């Protein structure tokens, strides 16, 4: 599947655009799909997702925190911390 903007919401204030932000995202996609390079590109275009932001992601096979890496507008997952 593809990124669904309706399931992507900010969890932190967005008043200071220079500060890192925390997001929540829920999907029926599996982790292998969510961590694919470019999966969150639409979030960058629509919501201003940027490198070093954190996504709390509820996917079909678990829940993870992801650190976002922005490489010339292509968003990938830099670090993953899984819940036990």
Biopython code that builds the backbone (N, CA, C, O; Angstrom):
import numpy as np
from Bio.PDB.StructureBuilder import StructureBuilder

atoms = [
    (1, "UNK", "N", (0.848, -1.183, 0.000)),
    (1, "UNK", "CA", (0.000, 0.000, 0.000)),
    (1, "UNK", "C", (0.888, 1.239, 0.000)),
    (1, "UNK", "O", (2.114, 1.146, -0.051)),
    (2, "UNK", "N", (0.255, 2.377, 0.057)),
    (2, "UNK", "CA", (0.965, 3.647, 0.045)),
    (2, "UNK", "C", (0.643, 4.445, 1.301)),
    (2, "UNK", "O", (-0.308, 4.148, 2.024)),
    (3, "UNK", "N", (1.454, 5.456, 1.539)),
    (3, "UNK", "CA", (1.236, 6.366, 2.650)),
    (3, "UNK", "C", (-0.179, 6.931, 2.590)),
    (3, "UNK", "O", (-0.650, 7.311, 1.519)),
    (4, "UNK", "N", (-0.864, 6.990, 3.745)),
    (4, "UNK", "CA", (-2.224, 7.528, 3.827)),
    (4, "UNK", "C", (-2.204, 8.749, 4.740)),
    (4, "UNK", "O", (-2.096, 8.608, 5.958)),
    (5, "UNK", "N", (-2.307, 9.935, 4.169)),
    (5, "UNK", "CA", (-2.215, 11.194, 4.920)),
    (5, "UNK", "C", (-3.285, 11.324, 6.000)),
    (5, "UNK", "O", (-3.071, 12.022, 6.991)),
    (6, "UNK", "N", (-4.426, 10.669, 5.832)),
    (6, "UNK", "CA", (-5.493, 10.759, 6.825)),
    (6, "UNK", "C", (-5.090, 10.135, 8.162)),
    (6, "UNK", "O", (-5.687, 10.439, 9.195)),
    (7, "UNK", "N", (-4.091, 9.274, 8.145)),
    (7, "UNK", "CA", (-3.652, 8.584, 9.358)),
    (7, "UNK", "C", (-2.364, 9.161, 9.938)),
    (7, "UNK", "O", (-1.744, 8.531, 10.795)),
    (8, "UNK", "N", (-1.952, 10.340, 9.492)),
    (8, "UNK", "CA", (-0.703, 10.974, 9.902)),
    (8, "UNK", "C", (-1.036, 12.272, 10.634)),
    (8, "UNK", "O", (-1.556, 13.209, 10.029)),
    (9, "UNK", "N", (-0.738, 12.330, 11.936)),
    (9, "UNK", "CA", (-1.106, 13.521, 12.713)),
    (9, "UNK", "C", (0.072, 13.974, 13.581)),
    (9, "UNK", "O", (0.878, 13.154, 14.021)),
    (10, "UNK", "N", (0.167, 15.297, 13.823)),
    (10, "UNK", "CA", (1.230, 15.791, 14.703)),
    (10, "UNK", "C", (0.908, 15.526, 16.162)),
    (10, "UNK", "O", (-0.243, 15.643, 16.584)),
    (11, "UNK", "N", (1.930, 15.170, 16.929)),
    (11, "UNK", "CA", (1.779, 14.987, 18.370)),
    (11, "UNK", "C", (2.460, 16.118, 19.137)),
    (11, "UNK", "O", (2.298, 16.237, 20.351)),
    (12, "UNK", "N", (3.216, 16.940, 18.430)),
    (12, "UNK", "CA", (3.920, 18.042, 19.068)),
    (12, "UNK", "C", (3.537, 19.346, 18.381)),
    (12, "UNK", "O", (3.045, 19.356, 17.253)),
    (13, "UNK", "N", (3.776, 20.441, 19.091)),
    (13, "UNK", "CA", (3.470, 21.762, 18.546)),
    (13, "UNK", "C", (4.305, 22.031, 17.298)),
    (13, "UNK", "O", (5.448, 21.586, 17.198)),
    (14, "UNK", "N", (3.737, 22.748, 16.367)),
    (14, "UNK", "CA", (4.428, 23.048, 15.126)),
    (14, "UNK", "C", (4.741, 24.536, 15.015)),
    (14, "UNK", "O", (5.016, 25.028, 13.920)),
    (15, "UNK", "N", (4.702, 25.257, 16.130)),
    (15, "UNK", "CA", (4.899, 26.704, 16.099)),
    (15, "UNK", "C", (6.302, 27.076, 15.650)),
    (15, "UNK", "O", (6.462, 28.046, 14.909)),
    (16, "UNK", "N", (7.317, 26.344, 16.071)),
    (16, "UNK", "CA", (8.686, 26.643, 15.690)),
    (16, "UNK", "C", (9.112, 25.659, 14.613)),
    (16, "UNK", "O", (9.381, 24.493, 14.901)),
    (17, "UNK", "N", (9.171, 26.123, 13.387)),
    (17, "UNK", "CA", (9.452, 25.218, 12.275)),
    (17, "UNK", "C", (10.883, 24.695, 12.295)),
    (17, "UNK", "O", (11.203, 23.773, 11.545)),
    (18, "UNK", "N", (11.757, 25.263, 13.138)),
    (18, "UNK", "CA", (13.131, 24.778, 13.226)),
    (18, "UNK", "C", (13.283, 23.648, 14.230)),
    (18, "UNK", "O", (14.327, 22.997, 14.266)),
    (19, "UNK", "N", (12.279, 23.401, 15.034)),
    (19, "UNK", "CA", (12.339, 22.333, 16.025)),
    (19, "UNK", "C", (11.905, 21.005, 15.414)),
    (19, "UNK", "O", (11.066, 20.961, 14.515)),
    (20, "UNK", "N", (12.492, 19.931, 15.920)),
    (20, "UNK", "CA", (12.044, 18.613, 15.491)),
    (20, "UNK", "C", (10.623, 18.373, 15.974)),
    (20, "UNK", "O", (10.218, 18.898, 17.011)),
    (21, "UNK", "N", (9.882, 17.596, 15.239)),
    (21, "UNK", "CA", (8.490, 17.317, 15.596)),
    (21, "UNK", "C", (8.273, 15.823, 15.782)),
    (21, "UNK", "O", (9.048, 14.994, 15.304)),
    (22, "UNK", "N", (7.201, 15.507, 16.488)),
    (22, "UNK", "CA", (6.813, 14.117, 16.710)),
    (22, "UNK", "C", (5.462, 13.899, 16.047)),
    (22, "UNK", "O", (4.549, 14.713, 16.188)),
    (23, "UNK", "N", (5.346, 12.801, 15.326)),
    (23, "UNK", "CA", (4.139, 12.476, 14.564)),
    (23, "UNK", "C", (3.623, 11.107, 14.971)),
    (23, "UNK", "O", (4.366, 10.282, 15.503)),
    (24, "UNK", "N", (2.338, 10.875, 14.715)),
    (24, "UNK", "CA", (1.745, 9.556, 14.882)),
    (24, "UNK", "C", (1.215, 9.110, 13.523)),
    (24, "UNK", "O", (0.622, 9.894, 12.782)),
    (25, "UNK", "N", (1.441, 7.839, 13.213)),
    (25, "UNK", "CA", (0.963, 7.290, 11.946)),
    (25, "UNK", "C", (0.465, 5.862, 12.177)),
    (25, "UNK", "O", (1.137, 5.054, 12.818)),
    (26, "UNK", "N", (-0.711, 5.569, 11.647)),
    (26, "UNK", "CA", (-1.304, 4.237, 11.746)),
    (26, "UNK", "C", (-1.528, 3.698, 10.335)),
    (26, "UNK", "O", (-2.040, 4.399, 9.462)),
    (27, "UNK", "N", (-1.135, 2.438, 10.127)),
    (27, "UNK", "CA", (-1.278, 1.841, 8.811)),
    (27, "UNK", "C", (-1.477, 0.330, 8.917)),
    (27, "UNK", "O", (-1.075, -0.290, 9.901)),
    (28, "UNK", "N", (-2.089, -0.243, 7.914)),
    (28, "UNK", "CA", (-2.196, -1.698, 7.828)),
    (28, "UNK", "C", (-0.987, -2.281, 7.098)),
    (28, "UNK", "O", (-0.883, -3.498, 6.947)),
    (29, "UNK", "N", (-0.076, -1.423, 6.644)),
    (29, "UNK", "CA", (1.157, -1.887, 6.007)),
    (29, "UNK", "C", (2.074, -2.535, 7.036)),
    (29, "UNK", "O", (2.007, -2.216, 8.223)),
    (30, "UNK", "N", (2.919, -3.434, 6.585)),
    (30, "UNK", "CA", (3.915, -4.075, 7.446)),
    (30, "UNK", "C", (5.165, -3.199, 7.541)),
    (30, "UNK", "O", (5.370, -2.292, 6.733)),
    (31, "UNK", "N", (5.985, -3.488, 8.537)),
    (31, "UNK", "CA", (7.212, -2.723, 8.754)),
    (31, "UNK", "C", (8.078, -2.657, 7.504)),
    (31, "UNK", "O", (8.603, -1.594, 7.175)),
    (32, "UNK", "N", (8.233, -3.769, 6.807)),
    (32, "UNK", "CA", (9.082, -3.800, 5.613)),
    (32, "UNK", "C", (8.642, -2.779, 4.568)),
    (32, "UNK", "O", (9.476, -2.247, 3.835)),
    (33, "UNK", "N", (7.358, -2.505, 4.492)),
    (33, "UNK", "CA", (6.839, -1.504, 3.562)),
    (33, "UNK", "C", (7.066, -0.094, 4.089)),
    (33, "UNK", "O", (7.487, 0.792, 3.345)),
    (34, "UNK", "N", (6.787, 0.111, 5.365)),
    (34, "UNK", "CA", (6.882, 1.443, 5.972)),
    (34, "UNK", "C", (8.306, 1.987, 5.942)),
    (34, "UNK", "O", (8.498, 3.192, 5.776)),
    (35, "UNK", "N", (9.297, 1.133, 6.098)),
    (35, "UNK", "CA", (10.685, 1.601, 6.126)),
    (35, "UNK", "C", (11.312, 1.736, 4.740)),
    (35, "UNK", "O", (12.500, 2.038, 4.628)),
    (36, "UNK", "N", (10.538, 1.518, 3.700)),
    (36, "UNK", "CA", (11.022, 1.671, 2.336)),
    (36, "UNK", "C", (11.325, 3.133, 2.047)),
    (36, "UNK", "O", (10.553, 4.022, 2.407)),
    (37, "UNK", "N", (12.446, 3.372, 1.399)),
    (37, "UNK", "CA", (12.837, 4.730, 1.030)),
    (37, "UNK", "C", (11.724, 5.398, 0.220)),
    (37, "UNK", "O", (11.229, 4.834, -0.755)),
    (38, "UNK", "N", (11.343, 6.592, 0.633)),
    (38, "UNK", "CA", (10.321, 7.353, -0.079)),
    (38, "UNK", "C", (8.905, 7.153, 0.424)),
    (38, "UNK", "O", (7.998, 7.862, -0.009)),
    (39, "UNK", "N", (8.689, 6.202, 1.331)),
    (39, "UNK", "CA", (7.332, 5.914, 1.811)),
    (39, "UNK", "C", (6.662, 7.161, 2.385)),
    (39, "UNK", "O", (5.472, 7.380, 2.160)),
    (40, "UNK", "N", (7.414, 7.981, 3.123)),
    (40, "UNK", "CA", (6.845, 9.162, 3.769)),
    (40, "UNK", "C", (7.016, 10.457, 2.959)),
    (40, "UNK", "O", (6.819, 11.544, 3.501)),
    (41, "UNK", "N", (7.375, 10.359, 1.686)),
    (41, "UNK", "CA", (7.588, 11.562, 0.874)),
    (41, "UNK", "C", (6.368, 12.482, 0.836)),
    (41, "UNK", "O", (6.517, 13.702, 0.893)),
    (42, "UNK", "N", (5.180, 11.921, 0.742)),
    (42, "UNK", "CA", (3.968, 12.753, 0.713)),
    (42, "UNK", "C", (3.795, 13.535, 2.012)),
    (42, "UNK", "O", (3.229, 14.628, 2.002)),
    (43, "UNK", "N", (4.273, 12.990, 3.125)),
    (43, "UNK", "CA", (4.182, 13.703, 4.409)),
    (43, "UNK", "C", (5.088, 14.925, 4.399)),
    (43, "UNK", "O", (4.777, 15.935, 5.030)),
    (44, "UNK", "N", (6.193, 14.841, 3.697)),
    (44, "UNK", "CA", (7.066, 16.000, 3.557)),
    (44, "UNK", "C", (6.399, 17.090, 2.750)),
    (44, "UNK", "O", (6.450, 18.264, 3.116)),
    (45, "UNK", "N", (5.778, 16.706, 1.659)),
    (45, "UNK", "CA", (5.106, 17.672, 0.792)),
    (45, "UNK", "C", (3.874, 18.278, 1.459)),
    (45, "UNK", "O", (3.637, 19.481, 1.342)),
    (46, "UNK", "N", (3.098, 17.467, 2.148)),
    (46, "UNK", "CA", (1.817, 17.897, 2.707)),
    (46, "UNK", "C", (1.942, 18.536, 4.087)),
    (46, "UNK", "O", (1.285, 19.539, 4.368)),
    (47, "UNK", "N", (2.776, 17.966, 4.942)),
    (47, "UNK", "CA", (2.815, 18.383, 6.348)),
    (47, "UNK", "C", (4.123, 19.028, 6.788)),
    (47, "UNK", "O", (4.204, 19.550, 7.899)),
    (48, "UNK", "N", (5.132, 19.003, 5.954)),
    (48, "UNK", "CA", (6.409, 19.579, 6.341)),
    (48, "UNK", "C", (7.287, 18.642, 7.145)),
    (48, "UNK", "O", (8.150, 19.098, 7.895)),
    (49, "UNK", "N", (7.083, 17.327, 7.004)),
    (49, "UNK", "CA", (7.958, 16.356, 7.642)),
    (49, "UNK", "C", (9.385, 16.665, 7.223)),
    (49, "UNK", "O", (9.633, 17.008, 6.067)),
    (50, "UNK", "N", (10.329, 16.546, 8.156)),
    (50, "UNK", "CA", (11.721, 16.845, 7.821)),
    (50, "UNK", "C", (12.658, 15.892, 8.554)),
    (50, "UNK", "O", (12.241, 15.158, 9.450)),
    (51, "UNK", "N", (13.898, 15.914, 8.171)),
    (51, "UNK", "CA", (14.902, 15.089, 8.805)),
    (51, "UNK", "C", (14.982, 15.366, 10.299)),
    (51, "UNK", "O", (14.842, 16.509, 10.734)),
    (52, "UNK", "N", (15.206, 14.326, 11.076)),
    (52, "UNK", "CA", (15.303, 14.339, 12.535)),
    (52, "UNK", "C", (13.942, 14.374, 13.222)),
    (52, "UNK", "O", (13.888, 14.299, 14.449)),
    (53, "UNK", "N", (12.845, 14.485, 12.483)),
    (53, "UNK", "CA", (11.526, 14.319, 13.091)),
    (53, "UNK", "C", (11.389, 12.857, 13.534)),
    (53, "UNK", "O", (12.094, 11.978, 13.040)),
    (54, "UNK", "N", (10.482, 12.620, 14.459)),
    (54, "UNK", "CA", (10.233, 11.278, 14.976)),
    (54, "UNK", "C", (8.801, 10.874, 14.628)),
    (54, "UNK", "O", (7.872, 11.668, 14.781)),
    (55, "UNK", "N", (8.629, 9.646, 14.164)),
    (55, "UNK", "CA", (7.297, 9.114, 13.857)),
    (55, "UNK", "C", (7.024, 7.929, 14.774)),
    (55, "UNK", "O", (7.781, 6.959, 14.791)),
    (56, "UNK", "N", (5.945, 8.013, 15.531)),
    (56, "UNK", "CA", (5.439, 6.869, 16.290)),
    (56, "UNK", "C", (4.502, 6.143, 15.334)),
    (56, "UNK", "O", (3.427, 6.643, 15.005)),
    (57, "UNK", "N", (4.916, 4.968, 14.893)),
    (57, "UNK", "CA", (4.199, 4.280, 13.824)),
    (57, "UNK", "C", (3.577, 2.984, 14.326)),
    (57, "UNK", "O", (4.259, 2.109, 14.859)),
    (58, "UNK", "N", (2.269, 2.886, 14.142)),
    (58, "UNK", "CA", (1.520, 1.670, 14.444)),
    (58, "UNK", "C", (1.272, 0.960, 13.121)),
    (58, "UNK", "O", (0.382, 1.350, 12.365)),
    (59, "UNK", "N", (2.059, -0.089, 12.832)),
    (59, "UNK", "CA", (1.877, -0.831, 11.596)),
    (59, "UNK", "C", (1.338, -2.218, 11.892)),
    (59, "UNK", "O", (1.215, -2.599, 13.056)),
    (60, "UNK", "N", (1.020, -2.968, 10.864)),
    (60, "UNK", "CA", (0.319, -4.240, 11.038)),
    (60, "UNK", "C", (1.086, -5.264, 11.867)),
    (60, "UNK", "O", (0.476, -6.139, 12.482)),
    (61, "UNK", "N", (2.405, -5.170, 11.893)),
    (61, "UNK", "CA", (3.185, -6.178, 12.611)),
    (61, "UNK", "C", (3.973, -5.611, 13.794)),
    (61, "UNK", "O", (4.971, -6.194, 14.219)),
    (62, "UNK", "N", (3.522, -4.481, 14.318)),
    (62, "UNK", "CA", (4.186, -3.937, 15.500)),
    (62, "UNK", "C", (4.094, -2.426, 15.587)),
    (62, "UNK", "O", (3.480, -1.771, 14.745)),
    (63, "UNK", "N", (4.718, -1.890, 16.623)),
    (63, "UNK", "CA", (4.736, -0.449, 16.863)),
    (63, "UNK", "C", (6.178, -0.026, 17.042)),
    (63, "UNK", "O", (6.914, -0.644, 17.811)),
    (64, "UNK", "N", (6.594, 1.024, 16.340)),
    (64, "UNK", "CA", (7.976, 1.481, 16.397)),
    (64, "UNK", "C", (8.052, 2.996, 16.415)),
    (64, "UNK", "O", (7.149, 3.686, 15.941)),
    (65, "UNK", "N", (9.150, 3.504, 16.973)),
    (65, "UNK", "CA", (9.528, 4.904, 16.819)),
    (65, "UNK", "C", (10.565, 4.956, 15.700)),
    (65, "UNK", "O", (11.519, 4.179, 15.700)),
    (66, "UNK", "N", (10.379, 5.867, 14.750)),
    (66, "UNK", "CA", (11.323, 6.025, 13.645)),
    (66, "UNK", "C", (11.902, 7.429, 13.652)),
    (66, "UNK", "O", (11.176, 8.404, 13.844)),
    (67, "UNK", "N", (13.203, 7.533, 13.443)),
    (67, "UNK", "CA", (13.816, 8.829, 13.192)),
    (67, "UNK", "C", (13.870, 9.008, 11.682)),
    (67, "UNK", "O", (14.288, 8.105, 10.958)),
    (68, "UNK", "N", (13.447, 10.173, 11.210)),
    (68, "UNK", "CA", (13.363, 10.446, 9.783)),
    (68, "UNK", "C", (14.682, 11.018, 9.273)),
    (68, "UNK", "O", (15.284, 11.881, 9.913)),
    (69, "UNK", "N", (15.122, 10.532, 8.121)),
    (69, "UNK", "CA", (16.283, 11.080, 7.423)),
    (69, "UNK", "C", (15.773, 11.659, 6.104)),
    (69, "UNK", "O", (15.076, 10.987, 5.343)),
    (70, "UNK", "N", (16.132, 12.918, 5.850)),
    (70, "UNK", "CA", (15.732, 13.592, 4.612)),
    (70, "UNK", "C", (16.964, 13.731, 3.725)),
    (70, "UNK", "O", (17.908, 14.441, 4.072)),
    (71, "UNK", "N", (16.952, 13.057, 2.585)),
    (71, "UNK", "CA", (18.037, 13.162, 1.620)),
    (71, "UNK", "C", (17.478, 13.753, 0.342)),
    (71, "UNK", "O", (16.930, 13.043, -0.502)),
    (72, "UNK", "N", (17.624, 15.062, 0.212)),
    (72, "UNK", "CA", (17.150, 15.776, -0.978)),
    (72, "UNK", "C", (15.670, 15.528, -1.243)),
    (72, "UNK", "O", (15.267, 15.335, -2.390)),
    (73, "UNK", "N", (14.859, 15.533, -0.186)),
    (73, "UNK", "CA", (13.420, 15.384, -0.341)),
    (73, "UNK", "C", (12.922, 13.955, -0.383)),
    (73, "UNK", "O", (11.721, 13.729, -0.536)),
    (74, "UNK", "N", (13.818, 12.981, -0.252)),
    (74, "UNK", "CA", (13.422, 11.577, -0.169)),
    (74, "UNK", "C", (13.575, 11.158, 1.290)),
    (74, "UNK", "O", (14.669, 11.222, 1.851)),
    (75, "UNK", "N", (12.477, 10.732, 1.896)),
    (75, "UNK", "CA", (12.469, 10.417, 3.315)),
    (75, "UNK", "C", (12.672, 8.925, 3.546)),
    (75, "UNK", "O", (12.007, 8.087, 2.938)),
    (76, "UNK", "N", (13.601, 8.620, 4.431)),
    (76, "UNK", "CA", (13.871, 7.241, 4.817)),
    (76, "UNK", "C", (13.927, 7.165, 6.339)),
    (76, "UNK", "O", (13.941, 8.187, 7.026)),
    (77, "UNK", "N", (13.957, 5.964, 6.842)),
    (77, "UNK", "CA", (14.032, 5.735, 8.276)),
    (77, "UNK", "C", (15.499, 5.584, 8.650)),
    (77, "UNK", "O", (16.207, 4.734, 8.110)),
    (78, "UNK", "N", (15.952, 6.433, 9.595)),
    (78, "UNK", "CA", (17.340, 6.393, 10.014)),
    (78, "UNK", "C", (17.564, 5.411, 11.140)),
    (78, "UNK", "O", (18.409, 4.523, 11.029)),
    (79, "UNK", "N", (16.821, 5.555, 12.224)),
    (79, "UNK", "CA", (16.958, 4.673, 13.375)),
    (79, "UNK", "C", (15.592, 4.164, 13.764)),
    (79, "UNK", "O", (14.596, 4.872, 13.617)),
    (80, "UNK", "N", (15.534, 2.951, 14.254)),
    (80, "UNK", "CA", (14.286, 2.364, 14.714)),
    (80, "UNK", "C", (14.477, 1.875, 16.136)),
    (80, "UNK", "O", (15.457, 1.195, 16.441)),
    (81, "UNK", "N", (13.540, 2.220, 17.003)),
    (81, "UNK", "CA", (13.535, 1.693, 18.368)),
    (81, "UNK", "C", (12.233, 0.943, 18.534)),
    (81, "UNK", "O", (11.168, 1.559, 18.580)),
    (82, "UNK", "N", (12.297, -0.377, 18.626)),
    (82, "UNK", "CA", (11.092, -1.205, 18.704)),
    (82, "UNK", "C", (10.652, -1.385, 20.145)),
    (82, "UNK", "O", (11.481, -1.439, 21.054)),
    (83, "UNK", "N", (9.355, -1.477, 20.350)),
    (83, "UNK", "CA", (8.807, -1.795, 21.649)),
    (83, "UNK", "C", (8.916, -3.294, 21.887)),
    (83, "UNK", "O", (8.774, -4.087, 20.956)),
    (84, "UNK", "N", (9.161, -3.672, 23.104)),
    (84, "UNK", "CA", (9.251, -5.102, 23.425)),
    (84, "UNK", "C", (7.864, -5.674, 23.611)),
    (84, "UNK", "O", (7.719, -6.865, 23.887)),
]
sb = StructureBuilder()
sb.init_structure("model")
sb.init_model(0)
sb.init_chain("A")
sb.init_seg("    ")
for serial, (resi, resn, name, xyz) in enumerate(atoms, 1):
    if name == "N":
        sb.init_residue(resn, " ", resi, " ")
    sb.init_atom(name, np.array(xyz, "f"), 0.0, 1.0, " ", f" {name:<3s}", serial, name[0])
structure = sb.get_structure()
